[in-house]
Amino acid sequence: MPHRFFQLAKRVVLMYIARNKRGLLAPFPVRIQHIVSMPAVCTAWIHLTQILTQILLEMNELCIRTTQTETNGEIYMKVIILSAGQGKRLLPLTAQKPKCLLDIQGKTLLEWQIGELHKCGIDQITVVTGYGSKKIETLLQKHCSQQAITTHYNPDYATTDNLVSCWKTRNEMDEDFILLNGDTLFEAAIVETLLASPDNPITVAINHKNIYDTDDMKISMTQNRLIRIGKDIPLKEIHGEAIGMIRFCGDGPMTFRQGLEKAINNPKSGQKWYLSVIDAIAQEKTVMTCSIKGLLWCEVDYAADLKKADEIVTGFSAAEIFDTAADSQRQKITV
């Protein structure tokens, strides 16, 4: 019972952090002193109040650090979304449109990604296109014309993997940026958590679970430092999985570009993932990880994943309801 309460409390607080830009404790709908003073009508409630108090105190520092990275409600951070692939494992759904344009409760996967990034104050976005590029551009012009979104076409999308997409977009990697897989569906709190992590040159967002399958991009690490990343890591050395979101800061962009340049000279580079470059870098330099366990995300790779995606975006709607309640409470406090 206490474990379930902990997961619920953590989920609520992280959703709030992703959407609150003015600190955690003061405007939070239920203040710590109110929580502690509530009637403890049963043992389970006592556990809940203790857990909530601990979480609120610990997460306050994270919220403050997030607030300090923003200016006028916007975060200066570029995002590159790799959406060049067709998604053949999703056929026939992707016979006429790329994976990133699949419908999830009335919006495309790409629109969900852009929407969650926008909630974080991020609008400097480059979408790497390939299969169905014209359809992607039409969507962006129709629904996202007011945002600073550009596209970069990879003409070799049909015969190469995403390492080549990164190589062809390397000139965009001239400052701090986040690299995002086009099939990773995520809530804004994940981006906020990654942005609030220490400013290491390269930080890989990771998740933890009990069982990993052969298609997971698994990671091995010592404490929070990445040691290996790939699909073939031995079971006893697996400590998590990469979710397809990496933050590059300071020297990180240059290090990654140099790694891409070295890798592209390999005759087999066209069939490699860009994470093979991260794996190589981790053998020589420090690459850190950032856990997002407990937050909403999924990878859309197979038809069965679309059901999970529906559940994820339903969670987004729940977060919006919570945010509305928080805004209402802040207005009452202001008055």
N, C-alpha and C positions, 0 to 999 in steps of 0.2 A: 504493500500500500504506500509507504513513504516514497518508494522509487517512482511510482506512477505520479504522485503529487509533484515530485521533483521535476520530472520531465515536463509536466504541464506548466509548472511555474517558470521553468527555464524558457519554454516555448513562448509564453506570453511576454516575458521581459525582453527577449531578443527581438520579437516582432515590434515591440515598442521602441527599442533603440534604433531600429532601421528607419523609423518614421518620425522620431522626435529629434529636433536639432537644437534644443535649448537646455540640455541637461536632463538628468533622470529623476532625481529625488523630488525637487520642488513641484514640477507640474504633474507628476505621476498621479493617475486618477485615485489611487488609494495610497496614502503616505505610509511610511514605515511605522510611525507611531500609531496610526490607525489600525494597521494590521496586527501589531503586537497586542493592542488593547481589545481586540475583538474577543467575544466569549469563546473560550476553548471548550466546546460542548462535548468533545470526544478526543480520544488519543490521536486519531488520524488528523483532526484539525490542529492539534498542538504541533504535530510533525510539519504540517503544511505552513503554519505561521513561522516556525523556525526556519524552514527552508526558504520561504519567500524573503524573510529578513536578510538571510545570508546572501541570497542571490542579488537582491537589490543593492546591497552594500558593495559587493564585488563588481557588479556591472556598472556602477556609477563611474568608475575610473575609465572604463571602456567608452562610455558615452561622452565623457569630457574630451577624451583624445579624439573621438570622431568629430566632435563639434569644432575642435581646433584646426581641423584640416579643411574647413569649408569657408567660403567667402560669398556673402550675399546668397546663401542657400545653394550654391553650386560648388561642386568639387572639380578642380582642374585635373582630370584624369582621362586619358584617351583609352578607348576600348576597341580592340580589333576582334571581330567575330568571323570565325572560319565557317563559311556556309557554301562552299563550292561544290560539295558532293551531292549526288543524286539521292543516295539512301537506298541502294538496291535491295537491301534486306527488308525493306518496307514495301516492295512491289506487291500488288499492282497499285498501291496508294500513291507511289511516286512515279508512275508511268508518264504523267503529264505535268508534274510540278516537282520541284526539289523538296527535300525533307523539311527544310526550314519554313516552307509554306503550308505544311499540314495544319489542318484546322483542329484546334483544341478549345472546345466550348466557345465557338464564335470568333476566335482570334487565331492568327497563325502563330506558330512557335516563335518566329522572329519578332512578331509584335509583342508577345509576352516578354521576351528578353529585353527589348528596347524599353518597354514600359517599366520593368523592374529597375533597370539602370537609371531611368529618368527619375524614379522615386528617390534614388540616391544622389540626385543632383548632377548626374553624368549625362551629357548630350553630345560629346565629341566621340562619334562612333564611325568606324570604318567596317563595312561588311564586305568580306571577300566572296565573290560570286563565281559561278562556273556554270553548272547545269541549270537551265531555266533562268539565266541571269536577267533577261528582259522582264520576266514576270516579277522578279524580286525588285527591280528598279521601279516598275510600275506601282507595286505595293508601297514602296517607300515614298514615292512622289505623291501618292494619293492620301496616305494616312500619316506620314511622318515628315511632311514638307517643311514644317516650321522648326525642325530640329537640325542640328549640324551633323547630318549623316551623309557619308560618301560611300561609294562602292569602288571596288578594285577587282577587275576581271582576271581570272586565271584561265587562260586558253587551254592549258594542259590538264584540266580537271579530270578528264575521262581516263587518262593514262597514268596519273600520278596520285600520291597521297598528300596529306596535309603539310608535310615538311616543305614541299614545293610551294604550296600556297603561302606559307610563312616567308619563304625565300623571295617570292615575287612581291611581297608586301613589306620587305625589310626597310624600305625608305620611310615607312610610317613609324618605324620603331626608333625614333630619334629623341624620345623623351619618355618619362614614366608612362606606363600603359598596362592594361590588363588584356591578356590573351584569352579568348573565350571560344570554346567549341560551339559550333552552330547547332548541335543537338543536345546541349545541356540546358534543361529548364530549371530555373532557380528562383527563389524569393529574394527580395531586396536585402533582407537581413544577412544573407551570405556575403554579398558584396560589401556591406557595411563592416562585417566582421573581418574580411580580408583587408579592407582599407585601414582598419583600426589596429592591425597587427604591426609589429615593429618594422621599421623601414629597411628591411634587408634587400640586397640587390635582386634576389629571386625568391618568391614565396609561392609555394604550390598549395592550393586549397585541397584538403583531403577529408574523407569521411571514414568512419569505422563501422564494421558490422561483424557478425559472427561467422558468416560463410561467404566465401568469394568464389566466383565462377571463372571459367577460362577466359572470358571476354573482358573481365574487369582489368583496368589499368592499375595494377597493384603497386604498392610502394613498400620499401624497407627503410627504416630510419633509426637513428640513435637519438634518444630524447626527441627533439623537434627537428633535428637535422636530417635531410634526405640523404640516403645512401644509394639506393637504387630505385628505378621506376621502370615498369614494363609489365607485360602480361605473363612472363615466364619465371617470375620470382618463386623460389621454393616455398612451400606451404609454411614451414617453420620460421621463415624470414619475413612473412607478410605482416605488416603493421597497419595497413589501411589501403585506401584506393584514392586515386586522383579523380576529381570530379570534372575536370576539363576547364579549369579556371586558374590562371597564374598571374601574379602581379610582379612587374619588373620596375625597380626603382634605382635611382643613382646610376651605378655602373652596370646594372642589370641589363638594360636594353643593348648596350654595346657588347657585353659578354655574350648575349644571345645571338646577336647579328654575327659575331665572329664565329660562334659555334655553327650557325647555319652555313656560313661561307665554307667552313672546313668540311661540313657534311655533304654539301652539294657537289663537291668534287668527287665523291664516291659514286661509281657507276650505278650502284643500287639505290641511290638516294631517292629516286622517284617512287620507290615502293616503301619508304620509311615514314614513320610518324614523327612529328616534330618533338615528341617527348623523348625520342632517342637522343636528341641533342641535349635536352635537360639531363638525361641520364649520364651522358658523357661529361657535361659540366660538373655534375655532382661528384664525379670522381676526382676532380682537380680543385674545385672551389666550393664555397659554402652555399648550399641551397637549403632554404628553410621550408617548413610546412606550417599550415594553419588549419586547425581542425574546425569543421563546421557541423559536427555531429549534433543531431537534434533539430536541425533546420531543414526546410523543405527543398528538395531537389530531385531530379531524376534525369537519366539519359534516355533519349528517344531513339532507339536503335532497331527495335522490332515492333510488329503490330501490337503485341501484348503490352508494350511500354506505353501505348496511348491511354490505356485504362489508368495506369499509374499517373500519367500526365494530367488526366481529368481530376484525379484526387488532389494533385499538387495545386492546380489553379483554384480548386474549391477552397483550399487553405489560404490562397491569396485573398479570396473574397472574405473569409473569416477575419483576416488581418485588417482589411479595410473597415469592417464593422467595428473592430476594436479601436482602430485609429479614429473613427468618427466619434466614438464614445469618449476617447481621450481629449479630442478637440473640444467637445462640449463641456467636459469637466474643466479644461483650462480657461474657457470663456467664463465659467461661473466663478473661478478663482480670481480672474481679472476684475470682474464686476464687484 
